[in-house]
Amino acid sequence: MTPRMEQAPNLTPLEHIQTVLTDMIRDRLGEDFYVAEFPDDPKQFDGRSYPRLVLVQYSGSRYGAPEDGRRGTQARRAEFAIHLRLSSSGAPVRPLARIEILRKAVQGQRMEGSRVQILNDGLVEHDQDNGTWRYILEVALTVPALATSQNHITPAVMAGRRKGA
């Protein structure tokens, strides 16, 4: 399966990026993993039923100064957290190998006119009693943030047009 690179008309650019990242990871990891976008209501989602789980979550943006000559355009560094949860359940887990597979699935991939950059990765939690590991891989890509049109007609201008019309 090829990731959906063309943006669906009902998705925002951030939703589109999250969807494409999720598809890229799902394609690389295969059916052994449950791969999804981070749930809208995490309280309603119980990931413990999946021994190998990856969730992709938008985590925030950083904005650059407005670009000269392009009113309302700024560079937006959109950041995403890729959560990896592994449960041994009697089988070898190899968490470091899984982090490398995740990294290779997204690093340098091009979307929205930018390449995905790896920011960091690391262990979040290791529960020895339950045999679970939780890792996070943080990635970013820079996309343009465009303002909506700010051309408003003021009442004074409108009134002047009526008199002269």
DRENNU-157163 format. One record per residue: residue in three letters; chain; x, y, z of N, C-alpha, C in turn. Coordinates in nm, 2 decimals, decimal comma, always signed. Example, Ala and Ser with C-alpha at 12.3 -4.5 7.8 and 13.67 -1.06 7.14 Angstrom:
# DRENNU-157163
ALA / A / +1,32 / -0,57 / +0,78 / +1,23 / -0,45 / +0,78 / +1,32 / -0,33 / +0,78 .
SER / A / +1,28 / -0,22 / +0,71 / +1,37 / -0,11 / +0,71 / +1,29 / +0,00 / +0,79 .
This chain:
# DRENNU-157163
MET / A / +0,08 / -0,12 / +0,00 / +0,00 / +0,00 / +0,00 / +0,09 / +0,12 / +0,00 .
THR / A / +0,05 / +0,22 / -0,08 / +0,13 / +0,35 / -0,09 / +0,06 / +0,45 / +0,00 .
PRO / A / +0,14 / +0,53 / +0,08 / +0,08 / +0,63 / +0,16 / +0,00 / +0,73 / +0,08 .
ARG / A / -0,11 / +0,78 / +0,14 / -0,19 / +0,88 / +0,07 / -0,12 / +1,02 / +0,07 .
MET / A / -0,06 / +1,05 / -0,05 / +0,02 / +1,18 / -0,06 / -0,07 / +1,30 / -0,10 .
GLU / A / -0,18 / +1,27 / -0,17 / -0,27 / +1,38 / -0,21 / -0,36 / +1,40 / -0,09 .
GLN / A / -0,38 / +1,53 / -0,06 / -0,46 / +1,57 / +0,05 / -0,61 / +1,56 / +0,02 .
ALA / A / -0,68 / +1,49 / +0,11 / -0,82 / +1,48 / +0,10 / -0,88 / +1,62 / +0,13 .
PRO / A / -0,99 / +1,66 / +0,06 / -1,04 / +1,79 / +0,07 / -1,09 / +1,83 / +0,21 .
ASN / A / -1,13 / +1,73 / +0,29 / -1,18 / +1,77 / +0,42 / -1,08 / +1,77 / +0,53 .
LEU / A / -0,95 / +1,74 / +0,50 / -0,85 / +1,74 / +0,60 / -0,77 / +1,87 / +0,60 .
THR / A / -0,73 / +1,91 / +0,72 / -0,64 / +2,03 / +0,73 / -0,50 / +1,98 / +0,70 .
PRO / A / -0,41 / +2,07 / +0,67 / -0,27 / +2,02 / +0,64 / -0,21 / +1,94 / +0,75 .
LEU / A / -0,24 / +1,97 / +0,87 / -0,18 / +1,89 / +0,99 / -0,24 / +1,76 / +0,99 .
GLU / A / -0,37 / +1,75 / +0,97 / -0,44 / +1,62 / +0,97 / -0,38 / +1,53 / +0,85 .
HIS / A / -0,36 / +1,59 / +0,74 / -0,30 / +1,52 / +0,63 / -0,17 / +1,47 / +0,66 .
ILE / A / -0,08 / +1,55 / +0,72 / +0,05 / +1,51 / +0,75 / +0,05 / +1,39 / +0,85 .
GLN / A / -0,04 / +1,40 / +0,95 / -0,05 / +1,29 / +1,05 / -0,10 / +1,16 / +0,98 .
THR / A / -0,19 / +1,17 / +0,89 / -0,24 / +1,06 / +0,82 / -0,13 / +0,99 / +0,73 .
VAL / A / -0,05 / +1,08 / +0,66 / +0,05 / +1,02 / +0,58 / +0,16 / +0,96 / +0,67 .
LEU / A / +0,20 / +1,02 / +0,78 / +0,30 / +0,96 / +0,87 / +0,25 / +0,82 / +0,92 .
THR / A / +0,12 / +0,82 / +0,95 / +0,06 / +0,69 / +1,00 / +0,07 / +0,58 / +0,90 .
ASP / A / +0,03 / +0,62 / +0,77 / +0,03 / +0,52 / +0,66 / +0,18 / +0,47 / +0,63 .
MET / A / +0,27 / +0,56 / +0,64 / +0,41 / +0,52 / +0,61 / +0,46 / +0,42 / +0,72 .
ILE / A / +0,43 / +0,45 / +0,84 / +0,47 / +0,36 / +0,95 / +0,39 / +0,23 / +0,94 .
ARG / A / +0,27 / +0,23 / +0,91 / +0,19 / +0,11 / +0,90 / +0,25 / +0,02 / +0,78 .
ASP / A / +0,28 / +0,08 / +0,67 / +0,34 / +0,01 / +0,56 / +0,47 / -0,05 / +0,60 .
ARG / A / +0,55 / +0,01 / +0,68 / +0,69 / -0,04 / +0,71 / +0,68 / -0,15 / +0,82 .
LEU / A / +0,59 / -0,13 / +0,92 / +0,58 / -0,22 / +1,03 / +0,50 / -0,35 / +1,00 .
GLY / A / +0,40 / -0,33 / +0,91 / +0,32 / -0,45 / +0,87 / +0,21 / -0,48 / +0,98 .
GLU / A / +0,16 / -0,60 / +0,96 / +0,04 / -0,64 / +1,04 / +0,07 / -0,68 / +1,18 .
ASP / A / +0,19 / -0,69 / +1,22 / +0,23 / -0,73 / +1,36 / +0,20 / -0,61 / +1,45 .
PHE / A / +0,18 / -0,49 / +1,40 / +0,16 / -0,37 / +1,48 / +0,02 / -0,32 / +1,46 .
TYR / A / -0,04 / -0,26 / +1,56 / -0,16 / -0,18 / +1,55 / -0,10 / -0,04 / +1,54 .
VAL / A / -0,12 / +0,03 / +1,42 / -0,07 / +0,16 / +1,39 / -0,19 / +0,25 / +1,36 .
ALA / A / -0,20 / +0,36 / +1,44 / -0,32 / +0,45 / +1,42 / -0,28 / +0,59 / +1,46 .
GLU / A / -0,37 / +0,69 / +1,42 / -0,35 / +0,82 / +1,47 / -0,40 / +0,83 / +1,61 .
PHE / A / -0,34 / +0,91 / +1,69 / -0,37 / +0,92 / +1,83 / -0,52 / +0,95 / +1,85 .
PRO / A / -0,59 / +0,88 / +1,94 / -0,73 / +0,89 / +1,95 / -0,78 / +1,03 / +1,99 .
ASP / A / -0,89 / +1,07 / +1,94 / -0,95 / +1,20 / +1,99 / -0,98 / +1,20 / +2,13 .
ASP / A / -1,02 / +1,08 / +2,19 / -1,05 / +1,07 / +2,33 / -0,97 / +0,96 / +2,39 .
PRO / A / -0,85 / +0,99 / +2,43 / -0,76 / +0,88 / +2,48 / -0,82 / +0,80 / +2,60 .
LYS / A / -0,92 / +0,86 / +2,67 / -0,98 / +0,78 / +2,78 / -1,06 / +0,67 / +2,73 .
GLN / A / -1,11 / +0,68 / +2,61 / -1,19 / +0,57 / +2,55 / -1,11 / +0,47 / +2,48 .
PHE / A / -0,98 / +0,48 / +2,48 / -0,89 / +0,39 / +2,40 / -0,80 / +0,31 / +2,50 .
ASP / A / -0,81 / +0,18 / +2,49 / -0,73 / +0,10 / +2,58 / -0,62 / +0,02 / +2,49 .
GLY / A / -0,50 / +0,08 / +2,49 / -0,40 / +0,02 / +2,41 / -0,34 / -0,10 / +2,46 .
ARG / A / -0,37 / -0,14 / +2,59 / -0,31 / -0,26 / +2,65 / -0,35 / -0,39 / +2,58 .
SER / A / -0,45 / -0,39 / +2,50 / -0,49 / -0,51 / +2,42 / -0,41 / -0,53 / +2,30 .
TYR / A / -0,32 / -0,44 / +2,27 / -0,23 / -0,46 / +2,15 / -0,08 / -0,48 / +2,20 .
PRO / A / -0,02 / -0,59 / +2,18 / +0,11 / -0,61 / +2,22 / +0,22 / -0,52 / +2,15 .
ARG / A / +0,19 / -0,48 / +2,03 / +0,27 / -0,39 / +1,96 / +0,18 / -0,27 / +1,90 .
LEU / A / +0,21 / -0,16 / +1,96 / +0,12 / -0,04 / +1,93 / +0,20 / +0,08 / +1,89 .
VAL / A / +0,16 / +0,15 / +1,79 / +0,22 / +0,28 / +1,75 / +0,10 / +0,38 / +1,73 .
LEU / A / +0,11 / +0,49 / +1,79 / +0,02 / +0,60 / +1,78 / +0,09 / +0,73 / +1,73 .
VAL / A / +0,04 / +0,80 / +1,63 / +0,10 / +0,92 / +1,58 / +0,01 / +1,04 / +1,63 .
GLN / A / +0,08 / +1,13 / +1,69 / +0,01 / +1,25 / +1,75 / +0,08 / +1,38 / +1,72 .
TYR / A / -0,01 / +1,48 / +1,68 / +0,04 / +1,61 / +1,66 / +0,07 / +1,67 / +1,79 .
SER / A / +0,19 / +1,73 / +1,81 / +0,23 / +1,78 / +1,94 / +0,25 / +1,93 / +1,95 .
GLY / A / +0,25 / +2,00 / +1,84 / +0,26 / +2,14 / +1,84 / +0,34 / +2,20 / +1,72 .
SER / A / +0,34 / +2,33 / +1,72 / +0,41 / +2,40 / +1,61 / +0,49 / +2,51 / +1,66 .
ARG / A / +0,60 / +2,55 / +1,59 / +0,68 / +2,67 / +1,62 / +0,68 / +2,74 / +1,49 .
TYR / A / +0,67 / +2,88 / +1,50 / +0,65 / +2,96 / +1,38 / +0,77 / +3,05 / +1,37 .
GLY / A / +0,81 / +3,07 / +1,24 / +0,91 / +3,17 / +1,21 / +0,86 / +3,31 / +1,19 .
ALA / A / +0,94 / +3,40 / +1,17 / +0,90 / +3,54 / +1,14 / +0,83 / +3,54 / +1,01 .
PRO / A / +0,73 / +3,64 / +0,99 / +0,66 / +3,65 / +0,86 / +0,77 / +3,67 / +0,75 .
GLU / A / +0,74 / +3,61 / +0,64 / +0,83 / +3,62 / +0,52 / +0,81 / +3,76 / +0,46 .
ASP / A / +0,92 / +3,82 / +0,42 / +0,91 / +3,95 / +0,35 / +0,84 / +3,94 / +0,22 .
GLY / A / +0,76 / +4,03 / +0,19 / +0,69 / +4,04 / +0,06 / +0,58 / +3,94 / +0,05 .
ARG / A / +0,56 / +3,86 / +0,14 / +0,45 / +3,76 / +0,14 / +0,36 / +3,78 / +0,26 .
ARG / A / +0,27 / +3,87 / +0,25 / +0,19 / +3,91 / +0,37 / +0,11 / +3,79 / +0,42 .
GLY / A / +0,13 / +3,77 / +0,55 / +0,06 / +3,66 / +0,62 / +0,12 / +3,52 / +0,60 .
THR / A / +0,24 / +3,51 / +0,55 / +0,30 / +3,38 / +0,53 / +0,42 / +3,36 / +0,63 .
GLN / A / +0,41 / +3,25 / +0,71 / +0,52 / +3,22 / +0,80 / +0,56 / +3,07 / +0,78 .
ALA / A / +0,69 / +3,04 / +0,82 / +0,73 / +2,91 / +0,82 / +0,68 / +2,84 / +0,95 .
ARG / A / +0,62 / +2,73 / +0,94 / +0,56 / +2,66 / +1,05 / +0,63 / +2,52 / +1,07 .
ARG / A / +0,70 / +2,50 / +1,18 / +0,76 / +2,38 / +1,21 / +0,66 / +2,29 / +1,29 .
ALA / A / +0,60 / +2,20 / +1,22 / +0,50 / +2,11 / +1,28 / +0,57 / +1,99 / +1,34 .
GLU / A / +0,54 / +1,96 / +1,47 / +0,60 / +1,85 / +1,54 / +0,50 / +1,74 / +1,57 .
PHE / A / +0,55 / +1,62 / +1,56 / +0,46 / +1,51 / +1,58 / +0,54 / +1,41 / +1,67 .
ALA / A / +0,46 / +1,35 / +1,77 / +0,52 / +1,24 / +1,85 / +0,46 / +1,11 / +1,81 .
ILE / A / +0,56 / +1,02 / +1,79 / +0,52 / +0,88 / +1,75 / +0,54 / +0,79 / +1,88 .
HIS / A / +0,43 / +0,74 / +1,93 / +0,44 / +0,67 / +2,05 / +0,45 / +0,52 / +2,02 .
LEU / A / +0,54 / +0,45 / +2,08 / +0,56 / +0,31 / +2,06 / +0,55 / +0,24 / +2,19 .
ARG / A / +0,46 / +0,14 / +2,19 / +0,43 / +0,06 / +2,31 / +0,45 / -0,09 / +2,27 .
LEU / A / +0,54 / -0,16 / +2,35 / +0,57 / -0,30 / +2,32 / +0,55 / -0,38 / +2,45 .
SER / A / +0,49 / -0,49 / +2,43 / +0,46 / -0,58 / +2,54 / +0,53 / -0,72 / +2,51 .
SER / A / +0,60 / -0,77 / +2,60 / +0,68 / -0,89 / +2,57 / +0,58 / -1,01 / +2,55 .
SER / A / +0,49 / -1,03 / +2,63 / +0,39 / -1,14 / +2,63 / +0,46 / -1,27 / +2,59 .
GLY / A / +0,58 / -1,29 / +2,64 / +0,65 / -1,42 / +2,62 / +0,74 / -1,42 / +2,49 .
ALA / A / +0,73 / -1,32 / +2,41 / +0,80 / -1,32 / +2,28 / +0,91 / -1,21 / +2,29 .
PRO / A / +1,03 / -1,23 / +2,22 / +1,13 / -1,12 / +2,22 / +1,07 / -0,99 / +2,17 .
VAL / A / +1,11 / -0,88 / +2,23 / +1,05 / -0,75 / +2,20 / +1,15 / -0,67 / +2,11 .
ARG / A / +1,28 / -0,67 / +2,14 / +1,38 / -0,59 / +2,06 / +1,34 / -0,45 / +2,04 .
PRO / A / +1,32 / -0,37 / +2,15 / +1,27 / -0,24 / +2,14 / +1,36 / -0,14 / +2,06 .
LEU / A / +1,49 / -0,16 / +2,07 / +1,58 / -0,08 / +1,99 / +1,57 / -0,10 / +1,84 .
ALA / A / +1,55 / -0,22 / +1,80 / +1,53 / -0,25 / +1,66 / +1,40 / -0,19 / +1,61 .
ARG / A / +1,30 / -0,19 / +1,70 / +1,17 / -0,13 / +1,66 / +1,18 / +0,03 / +1,64 .
ILE / A / +1,26 / +0,09 / +1,73 / +1,28 / +0,23 / +1,72 / +1,35 / +0,27 / +1,59 .
GLU / A / +1,45 / +0,18 / +1,55 / +1,52 / +0,21 / +1,43 / +1,43 / +0,19 / +1,31 .
ILE / A / +1,34 / +0,09 / +1,31 / +1,24 / +0,07 / +1,20 / +1,15 / +0,19 / +1,19 .
LEU / A / +1,11 / +0,24 / +1,30 / +1,02 / +0,36 / +1,30 / +1,10 / +0,48 / +1,24 .
ARG / A / +1,22 / +0,50 / +1,29 / +1,30 / +0,61 / +1,24 / +1,32 / +0,61 / +1,09 .
LYS / A / +1,36 / +0,49 / +1,04 / +1,38 / +0,47 / +0,90 / +1,25 / +0,49 / +0,81 .
ALA / A / +1,14 / +0,46 / +0,87 / +1,01 / +0,47 / +0,80 / +0,98 / +0,61 / +0,77 .
VAL / A / +1,02 / +0,71 / +0,85 / +0,98 / +0,85 / +0,83 / +1,09 / +0,94 / +0,80 .
GLN / A / +1,22 / +0,92 / +0,85 / +1,32 / +1,01 / +0,84 / +1,35 / +1,04 / +0,69 .
GLY / A / +1,35 / +1,17 / +0,66 / +1,38 / +1,22 / +0,52 / +1,27 / +1,21 / +0,42 .
GLN / A / +1,16 / +1,15 / +0,46 / +1,04 / +1,14 / +0,37 / +0,99 / +1,28 / +0,34 .
ARG / A / +0,95 / +1,30 / +0,21 / +0,90 / +1,43 / +0,17 / +0,75 / +1,43 / +0,17 .
MET / A / +0,70 / +1,54 / +0,22 / +0,56 / +1,56 / +0,22 / +0,53 / +1,71 / +0,24 .
GLU / A / +0,43 / +1,76 / +0,18 / +0,39 / +1,91 / +0,19 / +0,51 / +1,99 / +0,16 .
GLY / A / +0,60 / +1,95 / +0,07 / +0,71 / +2,03 / +0,03 / +0,83 / +2,04 / +0,12 .
SER / A / +0,83 / +1,95 / +0,22 / +0,94 / +1,94 / +0,32 / +0,98 / +1,80 / +0,35 .
ARG / A / +1,09 / +1,78 / +0,41 / +1,14 / +1,65 / +0,45 / +1,12 / +1,64 / +0,60 .
VAL / A / +1,08 / +1,52 / +0,64 / +1,07 / +1,49 / +0,79 / +1,20 / +1,48 / +0,85 .
GLN / A / +1,22 / +1,55 / +0,96 / +1,34 / +1,55 / +1,04 / +1,31 / +1,48 / +1,17 .
ILE / A / +1,41 / +1,40 / +1,22 / +1,40 / +1,34 / +1,35 / +1,45 / +1,44 / +1,45 .
LEU / A / +1,37 / +1,46 / +1,56 / +1,42 / +1,55 / +1,67 / +1,48 / +1,48 / +1,78 .
ASN / A / +1,42 / +1,37 / +1,82 / +1,48 / +1,29 / +1,93 / +1,40 / +1,16 / +1,94 .
ASP / A / +1,45 / +1,07 / +2,02 / +1,38 / +0,95 / +2,06 / +1,42 / +0,91 / +2,20 .
GLY / A / +1,34 / +0,83 / +2,26 / +1,39 / +0,79 / +2,40 / +1,28 / +0,70 / +2,47 .
LEU / A / +1,33 / +0,64 / +2,57 / +1,25 / +0,55 / +2,66 / +1,16 / +0,64 / +2,75 .
VAL / A / +1,03 / +0,62 / +2,75 / +0,94 / +0,69 / +2,84 / +0,92 / +0,61 / +2,96 .
GLU / A / +0,90 / +0,48 / +2,95 / +0,87 / +0,40 / +3,06 / +0,90 / +0,25 / +3,03 .
HIS / A / +0,95 / +0,18 / +3,13 / +0,98 / +0,04 / +3,12 / +0,91 / -0,02 / +3,25 .
ASP / A / +0,81 / -0,10 / +3,23 / +0,74 / -0,16 / +3,34 / +0,78 / -0,31 / +3,34 .
GLN / A / +0,88 / -0,34 / +3,43 / +0,93 / -0,48 / +3,43 / +0,83 / -0,58 / +3,48 .
ASP / A / +0,74 / -0,54 / +3,57 / +0,64 / -0,63 / +3,62 / +0,55 / -0,68 / +3,51 .
ASN / A / +0,51 / -0,59 / +3,42 / +0,42 / -0,62 / +3,31 / +0,49 / -0,65 / +3,18 .
GLY / A / +0,62 / -0,63 / +3,17 / +0,70 / -0,66 / +3,05 / +0,66 / -0,56 / +2,94 .
THR / A / +0,64 / -0,44 / +2,97 / +0,61 / -0,34 / +2,87 / +0,71 / -0,23 / +2,86 .
TRP / A / +0,73 / -0,18 / +2,74 / +0,82 / -0,06 / +2,71 / +0,74 / +0,04 / +2,64 .
ARG / A / +0,76 / +0,17 / +2,67 / +0,70 / +0,28 / +2,60 / +0,81 / +0,37 / +2,56 .
TYR / A / +0,82 / +0,39 / +2,43 / +0,92 / +0,49 / +2,37 / +0,84 / +0,60 / +2,30 .
ILE / A / +0,92 / +0,70 / +2,27 / +0,86 / +0,81 / +2,19 / +0,97 / +0,85 / +2,09 .
LEU / A / +0,92 / +0,88 / +1,97 / +1,01 / +0,93 / +1,86 / +0,94 / +1,06 / +1,82 .
GLU / A / +1,02 / +1,17 / +1,83 / +0,96 / +1,30 / +1,79 / +1,02 / +1,35 / +1,66 .
VAL / A / +0,93 / +1,39 / +1,57 / +0,97 / +1,43 / +1,43 / +0,91 / +1,57 / +1,40 .
ALA / A / +0,96 / +1,63 / +1,30 / +0,91 / +1,76 / +1,26 / +0,93 / +1,78 / +1,11 .
LEU / A / +0,85 / +1,87 / +1,05 / +0,87 / +1,92 / +0,92 / +0,82 / +2,06 / +0,91 .
THR / A / +0,89 / +2,14 / +0,82 / +0,85 / +2,28 / +0,81 / +0,76 / +2,30 / +0,69 .
VAL / A / +0,65 / +2,36 / +0,72 / +0,55 / +2,38 / +0,61 / +0,51 / +2,53 / +0,62 .
PRO / A / +0,45 / +2,58 / +0,51 / +0,41 / +2,72 / +0,52 / +0,28 / +2,73 / +0,60 .
ALA / A / +0,27 / +2,84 / +0,68 / +0,14 / +2,87 / +0,75 / +0,09 / +3,00 / +0,68 .
LEU / A / -0,02 / +2,98 / +0,61 / -0,08 / +3,09 / +0,53 / -0,20 / +3,15 / +0,61 .
ALA / A / -0,20 / +3,28 / +0,62 / -0,31 / +3,36 / +0,68 / -0,43 / +3,36 / +0,58 .
THR / A / -0,55 / +3,37 / +0,64 / -0,66 / +3,39 / +0,55 / -0,66 / +3,54 / +0,51 .
SER / A / -0,73 / +3,57 / +0,40 / -0,74 / +3,71 / +0,35 / -0,78 / +3,80 / +0,46 .
GLN / A / -0,70 / +3,91 / +0,47 / -0,73 / +4,01 / +0,57 / -0,78 / +4,14 / +0,51 .
ASN / A / -0,84 / +4,14 / +0,39 / -0,88 / +4,25 / +0,31 / -1,03 / +4,28 / +0,35 .
HIS / A / -1,05 / +4,36 / +0,45 / -1,18 / +4,40 / +0,50 / -1,21 / +4,54 / +0,45 .
ILE / A / -1,33 / +4,56 / +0,41 / -1,38 / +4,70 / +0,37 / -1,43 / +4,76 / +0,49 .
THR / A / -1,38 / +4,88 / +0,52 / -1,43 / +4,95 / +0,64 / -1,56 / +5,03 / +0,60 .
PRO / A / -1,64 / +5,05 / +0,70 / -1,76 / +5,12 / +0,68 / -1,74 / +5,26 / +0,61 .
ALA / A / -1,64 / +5,33 / +0,64 / -1,61 / +5,46 / +0,58 / -1,59 / +5,45 / +0,43 .
VAL / A / -1,52 / +5,35 / +0,39 / -1,50 / +5,33 / +0,25 / -1,63 / +5,29 / +0,18 .
MET / A / -1,71 / +5,21 / +0,24 / -1,83 / +5,17 / +0,19 / -1,93 / +5,29 / +0,17 .
ALA / A / -1,93 / +5,37 / +0,27 / -2,02 / +5,49 / +0,27 / -1,98 / +5,58 / +0,16 .
GLY / A / -1,85 / +5,60 / +0,14 / -1,80 / +5,69 / +0,03 / -1,83 / +5,63 / -0,10 .
ARG / A / -1,83 / +5,51 / -0,12 / -1,87 / +5,45 / -0,25 / -2,01 / +5,47 / -0,28 .
ARG / A / -2,10 / +5,46 / -0,18 / -2,24 / +5,48 / -0,21 / -2,27 / +5,62 / -0,25 .
LYS / A / -2,21 / +5,72 / -0,19 / -2,24 / +5,86 / -0,23 / -2,19 / +5,89 / -0,37 .
GLY / A / -2,08 / +5,83 / -0,41 / -2,02 / +5,86 / -0,54 / -2,08 / +5,78 / -0,65 .
ALA / A / -2,15 / +5,68 / -0,62 / -2,21 / +5,59 / -0,72 / -2,32 / +5,64 / -0,80 .
